[in-house]
Amino acid sequence: MTETGTIFAILGASIGVAGGAYGTWRSICKASTIDERRFLVKASLIFWVYVVGFVALILLMASNWKWLLYVLYIPILLVLISWCNKRIASIRANHNADST
C-alpha cells in the first residue's frame, strides 16, 4: 500500500507544475506585442530549464552538498527575475515610443 506522504508529495508537485505551466501560458497570452511574446517564450524556456535542472540536481546530488545548490540557486533566480522584468519594461517602453 502507498504511503500517504508519497501521495501528497506527488499531488503537491503536480499542482506546482500545473500552476507554473498555467502561469507561463497566461503570461505569453497576455503579451501585448509580438516582441514581448517572443521574449516571454525565450525567458520562459530559460526559467523552466533552470528550475527543472535545479530539482534534478537536488534529487541526484549527495545530501551533504545540497546546501550549495540553494546558495547558488536563489541569487541566480533573483537576478534572472530582475533581468526579465527590466527587459519587458524596455520592450513595452519601446513599443509605446514607437506608437506615439
Secondary structure, DSSP 8 states (H G I E B T S, - for coil): ---HHHHHHHHHHHHHHHHHHHHHHHHHHH-SSHHHHHHHHHHHHHHHHHHHHHHHHHHHS-GGGHHHHHHHHHHHHHHHHHHHHHHHHHHHHHHHHHH-
